[in-house]
Amino acid sequence: MIQLMFTVLTAEAAVAIALLFKTPVRKLAMLGLDRLKRGRGPVMVRTVAATVLVVLASSVHSMNKIRGRAAGELDGAGAGTLTPTDQVLLARHLLEASLMGYSLFLALVIDRLHNYIREVRGLKRNLEAASKLNKTLDEAKLLGSSDESKTYQKDIASLTEEIKKMKRQLKEKANEAKDAEAKALAAQKQSEGLMIEYNHLVEDNKHLHDQLESADLTVSRSDGKKNT
């Protein structure tokens, strides 16, 4: 489960990074996302997201049960303690919940980046069309009569305002895209930290397993001596 989530998280981080920079890879990523959002794609994505949310809630519930069991078992000092097995299980559930949370967050970031890039492209096309029309009106203004010039001037003024509005919208979308890029990079750094934490957890689990085997062997030998 953890290896699968790390794979999904790595793939999502790669897609997010591909969307951040204007390269041929971004075109491929945009094409793939466009196809994913057609037909039954959105339904499948929502189904997978709902499943991940259910598993995330189950992991959180398991962590609460372990903490509740530890709180119910008090030691001599009056404080709840976790057994080594509970500590390993708690760390594993915490890691799984963190990976699923980051995966859902990156999926949301990718969706927002995809929408922002499409909107920015649409605004650029509209801006280019308005600029061309403005240029045509300027040329017609020089060739037309005075009455036509007044009409063209009104149209030019209206188009100028429209161009300014589009530029403001383009700037806002660019700022939103920058914020999404910063969040994606932060999530990628956190996923790298989780990978390091997972490696430490595997080492601790192996060390704990070796200690438990040594303890079982010692107990078996002591029982054998008592029987003889």
C-alpha positions, 0 to 999 in steps of 0.5 A: 500500500505504501509503495503504491502511494509513493508511486502515485505521489511521484507520478502526480509530482512529475505531472505537476512539475511538467505543468509548471514549465512551458516545454513539449512535456507540458503539451503532452500533459495537457493533452492527457488531462484533456482526454481524462476529463472527457467521457467517463474520465471524471466519474472514474477520478471521483470514484478513485478520490472517494475510495482514497478518502474512505481509506484515509478515514479508516487509517485515521480511525485506526490511529485513534483506536491505538491511542485510545487503547494506550490511554486506557492502559496506564503504567505505574506512573499513571501515563498510557504507554504504547507497545512496540507493535502499537508504535510500529502500527501507529507510525505505519497508519500515520505514514499512509494517511500522510501519503494519501492526503498529499496525493489528494492535495497534488491531484487538486493542484494538478486540476487547478493548474490545468484549468488556469493554463486553459483559461490563460490560453483562451485569454491570450487568443481573445487578446490577440483577436481584439488586437487584430480587430483594433488594428483593422479599425485603426486602418479603417479610421484613416480611410473612412469618413468623419461619421464612420471615424466617430463610430470606429473611435467608439469601437476602438475605445470599447475594445481598448477597455476590453483589452485592459480587462483581459490583461487584468484577468491574465495577470490574475490567472498568472498570479494564481498559477504561481501560487499553485506552482509554489504549493506543488513544489512544497508538496514535492519536498514534503513527499521526499521527507516522507520517503526518508521517514519511511526508510527509517521506519522500515529500519526501526521495524527490522531492528524491533523484529530482531529484538523480539526474536532475540527475546523469544529465543532467550525465553525459550532457552530459560524455559528449557533450563527450568524443565531440565 
